[in-house]
Amino acid sequence: MAVVGDFNHWQPVALTAVAQTGCFEGTLVAEAGQLYKYAVTGPDGQTRLKVDPFGFAFEKKPGDAAILTQLPTVTEPAIDQHDAAEQPMAIYEVHLGSFDRGPENRYLTYRELAERLIPYAVAQGYTYLELMPLTEHLLDASWGYQTFGYFAPTSRFGTPADFAYFVDAAHRAGLAVIMDWVPGHFIKNTDTLYQFDGTPTFEYQDAHRAENVRWGTWNFDLGKAQVQSFLISSAVFWLSQYQLDGLRVDAVSNMLYMNYDVGKEHDTNRDGGSENLEGIAFIHQLNQAVHTMLPERLMIAEESSAFPQITTSIETGGLGFDYKWNMGWMNDTLRFFAREPADRQAHLNELTFSFMYMYSEHYVLPLSHDEVVHGKKSLMHKMPGDRYNQFANLRTLYVWLMTHPGKKLLFMGSEWGQFLEWRDWSALEWRDLQDPLNAKMAHFTRTLNQLYQQRPSLWMQDVGPLGMVITQADSVTGLSYRRYDATGDYTIVVLNLTPDEQQHFLVPVPELGNYTLLLNTESIDFGGTWTTWPTQFAAVAKPVNDEKYSIDVTLPAMGALVFAPNRVTPRRRDHGN
């Protein structure tokens, strides 16, 4: 092992092996800002230049030399997430390289993004930013998921100090910051982590297990103590050094199963099962370490299988994550809303199936970047009908998102109904907002986010069965349910998933009294056609299903209504209602 860099004219300075440790050490004189790499001579006698896996900063692509860097101080502490389950969580998912690129079509810096993105997200009613991977990477098209710098913010947008400025600005604005983090696999480039000392070091010895065919990367050998230490150190580093509020852990399924990848369908563990025992043990260690050292931070699993107890504590047999992305809800919801209205009644179970398992884990409901790229179409483009009906469907879809149990995530651009698929190489279509329908859609999403935050019943009991009562679930002309907070106050939601207005529709309510209409998706202010409508409704003794009372309303075509009881003092909810 040797070090080369600006400080020695890139001539190797040998390091000395420390007996029986596998470590090397040495002393040299260098200055901040200078570039360096390791010169590693492998068992074959060949010397290769390698990145510093622990580098805090790297030069801009296409180079990958580390930069000697003084770590910055983040002055604003992380936002305490101890009670996140009982707080509103509206996440705005962002790819920093394509959120906006300015008139020069270039990357904005972390500092420019702090001035542009953060006020926008706050104004739109979001409470969290989720940033796609910021760890240093070479290939733009990987979106950051093919990482080599596990301790370095990407140089695309500036320096570590610039990134610290961004995080401080977000926290001052009240926004928590989550970053996507990729512990399962790494970039294949031979000058990075691949065969670091000339032998499989970070990856598996077995080439079949080492290669990740699906993503064109190498799999970390999660059974090695030094790999576990490396990755857990990276996780804790981002959460402590940069005061991030949580990590969304990418591709957890790939770490849980031996047979997840292409060509590995028949791989089994030593007991003959499909579980990756080393991966499961690593996840236990990771979550235990984070929650022991930083108990106020969130760990969120992007996990797409039916593996049990993802968000159950390790002590009771679970994996110990705080949240899991609900991929089943996402797939079923988008499949349903893409259907022509005439076909929806026969497939209503695609929506209502989630009622069977909505409390089995602590969920985030993700309408993420993965659903608006690679030919899948934007959320707007998935919706059936002409442009007017596409917007109407999208508004109703977002009511379903924001009122269903689970925390919320929406990918950038979806808030105004961008029609084009997301492209990582260009900015969002901000000119869309010059169109009145897009501008009204953005206004609707902002209003819905604000209503979500204002109604504790929409978020206080996201993880317990007392948080929801389903009142009508057998017809697309009036799917209805109630969300409850811990005091007994509630919010009523009614969806009409057809293009036909429903007059004199009876909405079940639990008690007599007056009810206020909080939201009508067909308001002309949101892009609909309704200019006037009643806002106060008196319950009458007309039973519907198992409820004794109801209110008589007109359901807008392809629309949704949200109501609340007129109460001075909320009552505690009894289990019968």
N, C-alpha and C positions, 0 to 999 in steps of 0.2 A: 504494500500500500504506500502511495506517495501523494503529495498535494502539489497541484500546479495552478498558477494563476497570474494575475497582473503583477503581483508583488515579487515574483521570481522569474519574470519573463517566460512563464509557462515551461520552466525547466523543473523536473521533478525534485521535490524535497522528500526524501524517504521518511516514513514513519516506522517506529519500532514496535514489534509485536510484544504485547504484555503476556507473560507466561500464563498458560492454561486459562485464558479468558476469552480468546478469540477477538480481542480488541487490539487496536493500534494507537500509538500516541506520538506526539511530537510538538515542537515549539517553533513558531515562525513569527516574523514581524509583518504586519499587514495593516491596511487602513480601510475604514468604512467606505463602501462604494466599489471596492475592487472585486473583480470576477475570479472565480476559482472552480476547479473540479478535482476529482480524485483520479489518479492514474493507478489502475488496478492490474496487476500481473496475475493471470489465472494459471491453473495447473498445466495448461498447454504452452506456457511460456510467452503468450501474447499479452501485450499491455494495451489496455483499452481505457479511454477516458469515460468517467461515469459522473452522474450528477450526485450532489449531496442529498441523500434522502431526507435529511433533517434541515435543509436549507430554508431560511426564513424569507428569502426573496430570490427571484430569478430574472435574468435578462429577458427582454421581449423576444417572442418567437421571430425567426426560426431558431434562435439560439436557446440553449438551456443551461448555461453556466449559472451557478449560484452567485449571489451578490452578498458580500459581507455587510450585514445590516444591524443597526441598533434597533431593537424592538420598540415600537411605540407604546404609549400608555393610553388606554381608553379611560376617559374620565367619568363617563356616565355608567353606573353599574347596570347589570342586566336587570330586567323586569322580573320580579319574583313570580314564578309560575306554580307555587305551592297549591293554589286553589284554582288552577286553570280549568279544571273540569266543571266548575260552577261559575265560569265567566264566559262572556261572548268571545268567540274566536272566529273572526272573518279574515281569512288568509288571502293575500294577493300574491300569486306566484309570478316571479319575474325572471327573465333571462336578461341580464344587464347589457349584453352586447347588442340586443335588438329592441329594447324598450323604446329608445329614441337614439338617433344618431346625428341630429342637428343638420343644418343646411349643408355642411361639408361631407355628410355621409361617412362619419368616422365614429370610433368608439368615444362615448363620453367618459370622462374621468369619474372616479369615485366621488370627488368633490362636486363635480357638475351634476352627477346623479343625485347627490344629497339635496341639491337645490331644486331639481326637477322632479324626481320620483317621489321623494318623501312627502312634500306638500300635496302632491296629487293623490297619493294613496290615502292620506288622512282625509282630504276633502271628499274622497269617494266612500268614506265610511269604513275603511279597513282597519283592523287592529293588529295585524301581523304582516310582515313581509317574509315570503319564503324565496330565497335566492337559489337558483340552480347553481351547480358546483362552482365555487370560487377558487378551489385548490388549483395550483398551477398545472396547465395542460398545453399541449402543442396544437392539437387538431381542433379548429373551430367547430367543425361538423360533429364533433363528439359532444358538444354543449358543455364540456367540463367533466363528463363521466369517464374519460380515459385520462386519469390523473397520473402525475409523477411527483408533484411537489405537495406533500401531505401536510406541510407546515407553512405554506406560503400562499398569500392571496395572489391571484393571477396578475401579472404585470400589465395585462391589456388595458387596465383602467387606472393604473397608477401604482404607488408605493404602498408598503404596509401602513405608513403614517396616513396616507390618503384613505385607506380602508378604515382605519381607526376613526378618522373624522366622520366617515359615512355612518358607522355604527353609533357614534356619539349623537349625531344629528337625528337618527331614527329614534333613539331612546328619549332625547329631549322632546320629540314630537309625540311621544307616547306609543310608538310602534315597537313591538317586539320583533326580533330578527331571528329567523330560522335559516340554516344553510343546508342544502343537500350535501351529503357526505358519503363517500363510496369506499367502504372497507372490504368489498368482496373481490375486486379485480383491479388491475392496473394496466397501463399502456404497454404495448409490445416493444417499443423502440429499444434497441440494444444498448444505447448509452444512458438508459435510465435504470430502473430497478431490475430488469431482466438479467438473470445469471450474474448477480452483482459482483461476486468474487470469482467469476469464471465457472461457478456451479450454481444449481438452483438454490437460491438463498431466501428470497421472499416467496417464491412460488413452490409448488409441489415438486418433489423429485420425480414422481411418475408423470411423464409428459402428457399422458391421457387426461389426468386430473388437472394438470397445470394449465392446459389450454382451455380458454373459454371461447367456444366456436360461435356462440350466439352473438357475442359482442366484439369478437376479434381482439381479445385481451388475454392477459394471464391471470389465473386465479391465485390469490394469496393462499399459502399453506397455513390455515388457521389453527393447525395443531402445534405449530412451533412457538415456543415461549417467546423468542425474540420478535416474531411477527405479531403476536398478541400485544407485546409491550409497545411495539412501534405504533400499531393502530390505536390502541387505547390512549397512548400519549398524544397522538394527533387529535383525537376527539376531545380530550380534556384541554388541550392547548387552545383550540378554537373557542371553547366555552369559557375559559378562564382568561387567557391573554387578550382576546378580542371581545369578551363579555357577550358572546352570542347567547340567545335565550333558548336555543334548542337546535338539535340536529334531526334532519329527516334522513334516515339511514336507507340508502338505495339498495334495491335488489336483494332484499332479505331472503326471498325464496331461494335464490341461488346459493345462499349459505346454509340453508336448512336441509336441502335435498341433494343426494348424490346423483339423481337421475334428472335434474332440472334442465341441463343443457342439451343441445342438439348432439346426437350421437352417443349419449350417455343414458339412454332410456332404460337400460337394463343394469346399470351400475348399482351395487349394493354395499352396505357396510359389513363389518365383521360378523354381525348377527343376522345377516341376510335381509335387513330392512333397507328402505330407501333414504332414511334420515342420515344427514351428514353429522355424525356425532361430534367431530371436532368443531364444526361450525356452530352447533348448538351450545357447546361448552364455551366457545369464544363469546357468543352473544350474552350468555350469562355473565361472564367476566366483565364485558364492556358495560352493560347496564348497571351492574353492581358497583363498578368503579365510579361511573358518572354520578349515580344517585348517592353514593357515599360521600364523594368529594364535593359535589355540586347538586344538592338535593332539590334546589329550586329551578333546575333546568329541565327541558322536555326532551325525550327521546321518542321519535316517531318512526314507525316501521312502514316502508313501502313494501307490502307483502301481499301477494296475489293468490295464495293457495288457501286451503282450509285447515292449515296447521293450527292446532288448538292453543288457546291461552297465550296469545301473543302479548296481550296487555294485562295479564295476571302477574302478580308478584312472583319473584323467583322462589321465595320462601314457601309458596303454596303450589309450586310446580309449573309456573309460567315462565315466559321469557323476560318479563320485566320491562317491556316498553310502556310508555305512557299512552300512546295512541297508535292505531293502525289505519292506514288508508283502506277505505271500504271499496275495493275494486269491483266487488259483485254489485253493489248499489250503483256504481258508476256505469258499468257495462249494461245492466238491465235498464237503467233510466234512459241512457242515450239510445238504446235499441228501441225502446217504447216511443220516445218522442220523435224518432225519425220515421215512424210508421205513418201511413196515410190515416186520417181520422176514421175512415170506414172500417179499418182493420183493428182498431185499438181495443174495442170491447172484448174481442176474442183473446187479446194478449194483456189484459189488465193485470194479470198475475205478475208480469214483469215489473210492475211498480209495487204491488202489494206484497210480493214475496219477501221484501226487505223487512216487513213487519214481523216476520217469523224469527229474525235473528238480530234485530237492530240493537239489542242490549247485550249480545254475546261477547262483544269486545268494546273498548272505548275507541270510537271511530272518528276519523276525519273523512268527510265526503268530498272526493277530489274530482273536479272538472279541470284537469291539468293539461300541461303542454303535450303529453303523449296522445291526447285525444284530438288534437287539432293540427296534425302534421302527418307526413308520409302518406298522402292520399286519403286520409280519414275525413277531410273537410273541416272547416271551422264549425263551432257550435251553431252559428247562424245558418251556415250552408247545409247542415244536417236536417234542419227543420223543413217540413213539407209545405207545399203550397206556394202562393205568390209572395212577394216581398212583405206585404202587409201581414199575411198569416204567419210568415216566418218570425217576424218580430213578436206577434201575439203568442206564438208557441214558446219563444225564448223567454218572454216575461213569465209565463206560467211555469216553465221549467225552473227558473230561478226562485220562484216562490216555493216550489217543491224542495229545492236545495236548502233554502234558508229556514224552512219550518220543519223539516224532517229531523229527528234526533241525530246528533252528530255535529262535530265542528265543521266549518265550511272552508273550501278552497276553490278559487277561480283563477284561471290563467289570464295574464294580461291581454288586453284587446277584446276579450270576451265580454267585458262589461258594457261595451257599446255595440256589440254585435258585428265585429269585423267579419267581412264575408270571405276574404282571402285566408287560406291556411297560413299558419305561422311560418315565417322564414327566418332562420337564425342569422342570415347574412344581410338583412335589411331591417329598417325600423318598422314599428307598427304603422298602420295606415291612419295616421293622425288626421289626415285630410277628410276622413270619413265624418268627423265631427262637424264639418260644414254642412252636412246633409241633415235636415231637421229630424228625420226618423232615427238616425244614429245618435244625434244629440239628445233626443228624448229618451232613447234607450239608456244612455249613460245616466241621465237624470233619474230614471226608474231604478237602476241598480243602486245608485247612491241613496235614494229614498228607502229602498228595501233594506240596505245595510244599516241605515240609521234606525229604522223600525225594529230590526233584529236586536240592535244594541239596547233599545229602549224597553223591550219587552222581556223581562227575566224569564218568563215562561218558555221562551224560545231557546234558552241556553242553560238554565240553572239545573235542570234534571235531564241532561243528555245521556247519562250513563245508568239510569235506573228506571224500572218499569212504571213508577208512578208519574213519569214525565209525559206520558201520552195516553190518550183514549181515542180509539178508532171508532167512529160512529157510522160511517157508510163506506164500504169498500167493495161493493159488488157492481158498481156501474161507473162508466166513464163520464156520465152526465152529472155527477155530484159526489166525487170522492171527498170525504170530509173527516176531520179529526180535530182533537183539542190537544194543545200543549199546556202543561202545568208547571208553575214554579213551586217552591217549597212552602209558600204561604197559602196556597189554594187558589190564587189568581190564575187565570187561564186565557189562552188565545185560541180562537176558532178559525180554522182554515177550510175553505171549500174550493175545489178545482173542477172546472168544466173542461173536459179534454176533447170536446167536439166543437165543430163550427156552427152549432145551433144554439141560439139563446134559449135559456130555460126560464120561463116566467112562472111566478107563483111556486117557486121551488122551496120546499120546507127543509130548513137546516136544523138538525137536532141540537137542542141546548139543554143544559142540566137544571135550569131553574127559571122561574118567572123573573121578569124585570126587563130593563131596557139594555140594548146592545148597540155599540157604536161601530160603524164601518171604518176601519183603519186604512184599508188599501183596496183599491179597485184597479186591476191591471189594465182595464180598458179605458181608463181616464185619457182624455185627449192630451193631457200634459205628458203622458208616457208614450204617446204614439197611437192610442186607441181612438175610438169614435164617440165615446160617451162624453157629453158636455155637462149634463146635470144628472143627479141621482140622489135618492135619500141616503142619509147617513145615520139615522136613528131608527131602531127596529124594536118593537115590543113583543116579547115572547107571549105565546098563547098556549092553552092546554090542548094542543093537537099532537098526539104521540107519533113519533117516527122511530122505527126499529125499537130499541130498548129504552128510548128517552121519552119522558112524559110531555116534554114541551118542545116548541119549535118556533122559528121565526120565518116569515114569508118573504122571500127575496127574489130578485131577478138575477140569474147567473149570466154574466156576459159570455158570448160565444168565445171559445178558446181562451178562457180567462180564469181568473182566480179572485176571490174575495177573502179578506182577513178581518175578523171582528174581535171585539173585547167587551166584556160585561161592564156596565156602568156601576162601579163600586167605589165607595169611600174607603172602606176598610176590608181588605181581602180576608176571606175565611180560609181556614185550613181545609185542605181537601180530604174527604173521607174516601176509603178504599172502594166504596160502592160506586163512586162517580169518577 
